[in-house]
Amino acid sequence: MCDLINNIEQNTGAVLRDNLGVMNFPAPVERESQLRKIIDIMLLSDIVDVDSNDLSIYDTKEYDIDGEYGKIQYNNLKDEWLEIIYDYPSFDYIINDALSDDQNGVSQKGKFLMQLKAYYRAAKKELKLPFKCQESIKEKSSEILDTVKKYHMDFLKKNDESNEHYDENYINMLIAFGFIECKILEKPIN
């Protein structure tokens, strides 16, 4: 039995009062494995046809995520999606590593980004938003992201034969990836 540390500044880990049995924590490998499986299923989509030589999908203009003129403020991102975007960096390596391969000359990252862009456009259409009206996008940014998430979840349910339950946090991280890569919501105009 461990003593409870009352001084939070000294507490650098888990403290147990009573050990009532084995404690299981998901290993990082399990997190990576499930995220990779979701990405693999999503890459089965025929939503978009990506030419691996088409570099126009990568907009190289620099922008800030945070700050007074950042993408978060530009799109009026609030609530849980703001927290998800801030949590994204811990998943960056896993997602980019899972998308680093090319298959038959087609960039997996490019294909996945174009799929995210297609979901974003479909979400704006479903929500009846004008094509490039930033004020409408700002008003509905959370609804847009929720709709993109719904498309991902529906696609997984339809295309995963194992009917496995996926942690929605992983889908959230993939949507955050699309946000950071500027395929979901709009890039700030400086």
URBELRA-V513453 format. One record per residue. RES is the residue in one letter. OMEGA is omega as a letter, one per 30 degrees, with the letter a starting at -180 (NA if undefined). D_CENTER is the distance of its C-alpha to the mean C-alpha in Angstrom with 2 decimals. Layout:
BEGIN
{{RES/OMEGA/D_CENTER} {RES/OMEGA/D_CENTER}}
END
This chain:
BEGIN
{{M/a/40.11} {C/l/38.46} {D/l/39.57} {L/a/37.19} {I/a/36.54} {N/a/36.98} {N/a/36.17} {I/a/32.38} {E/l/32.66} {Q/a/34.15} {N/a/31.64} {T/l/29.40} {G/a/28.21} {A/l/28.67} {V/a/32.17} {L/l/33.75} {R/l/36.77} {D/l/37.54} {N/a/36.12} {L/l/36.20} {G/a/34.88} {V/l/32.23} {M/l/28.82} {N/l/25.90} {F/l/22.62} {P/l/19.78} {A/l/20.10} {P/l/17.39} {V/l/18.37} {E/l/17.59} {R/a/14.00} {E/a/13.73} {S/a/15.73} {Q/l/13.80} {L/l/10.44} {R/l/12.68} {K/l/14.36} {I/l/11.46} {I/l/10.74} {D/l/14.54} {I/a/14.95} {M/l/12.53} {L/l/14.56} {L/a/17.63} {S/l/17.01} {D/a/19.77} {I/a/18.13} {V/l/18.60} {D/a/21.22} {V/l/20.19} {D/a/23.05} {S/l/22.14} {N/a/24.63} {D/a/23.09} {L/a/21.69} {S/l/21.36} {I/l/17.66} {Y/l/17.28} {D/a/18.42} {T/l/19.84} {K/a/20.82} {E/l/19.76} {Y/l/18.29} {D/l/17.39} {I/a/14.26} {D/l/16.65} {G/a/20.35} {E/a/22.78} {Y/a/21.72} {G/a/18.01} {K/l/15.15} {I/a/14.42} {Q/a/18.08} {Y/a/18.51} {N/l/16.15} {N/a/17.50} {L/a/14.31} {K/l/15.55} {D/a/15.42} {E/a/12.68} {W/l/9.90} {L/l/11.76} {E/l/11.75} {I/l/8.04} {I/l/7.90} {Y/l/10.98} {D/a/9.87} {Y/a/7.22} {P/l/10.34} {S/l/11.37} {F/a/8.77} {D/a/9.36} {Y/a/12.50} {I/a/11.55} {I/a/8.92} {N/l/11.44} {D/l/14.26} {A/a/13.24} {L/a/13.09} {S/a/16.21} {D/l/18.76} {D/l/20.50} {Q/a/22.10} {N/l/25.28} {G/a/24.67} {V/l/21.32} {S/l/18.39} {Q/l/15.58} {K/l/13.11} {G/l/14.98} {K/a/15.01} {F/l/11.32} {L/l/10.85} {M/l/13.79} {Q/l/12.55} {L/l/9.57} {K/l/12.47} {A/l/14.69} {Y/l/12.62} {Y/l/12.52} {R/l/16.26} {A/l/16.99} {A/l/15.51} {K/l/17.73} {K/l/20.57} {E/l/20.27} {L/l/20.34} {K/l/23.23} {L/l/22.07} {P/a/24.06} {F/a/22.58} {K/l/22.50} {C/a/23.45} {Q/l/21.46} {E/l/23.22} {S/l/22.08} {I/l/18.44} {K/a/18.84} {E/a/20.51} {K/a/17.92} {S/l/14.57} {S/l/13.49} {E/l/15.02} {I/a/13.29} {L/l/9.76} {D/l/11.45} {T/l/13.01} {V/l/10.11} {K/l/8.88} {K/l/12.58} {Y/l/12.84} {H/a/10.40} {M/l/12.38} {D/l/15.58} {F/l/15.09} {L/a/14.60} {K/a/17.65} {K/a/19.63} {N/l/19.08} {D/a/18.97} {E/a/22.64} {S/a/22.32} {N/l/21.05} {E/l/19.16} {H/a/17.39} {Y/l/13.73} {D/a/12.33} {E/l/10.06} {N/l/8.38} {Y/l/6.99} {I/l/5.78} {N/a/4.46} {M/l/2.83} {L/l/2.30} {I/l/2.78} {A/l/3.21} {F/l/4.20} {G/l/5.95} {F/a/7.24} {I/l/8.53} {E/l/9.90} {C/l/11.48} {K/l/10.89} {I/a/9.85} {L/a/12.52} {E/l/15.40} {K/l/16.39} {P/l/19.16} {I/a/22.62} {N/NA/24.81}}
END
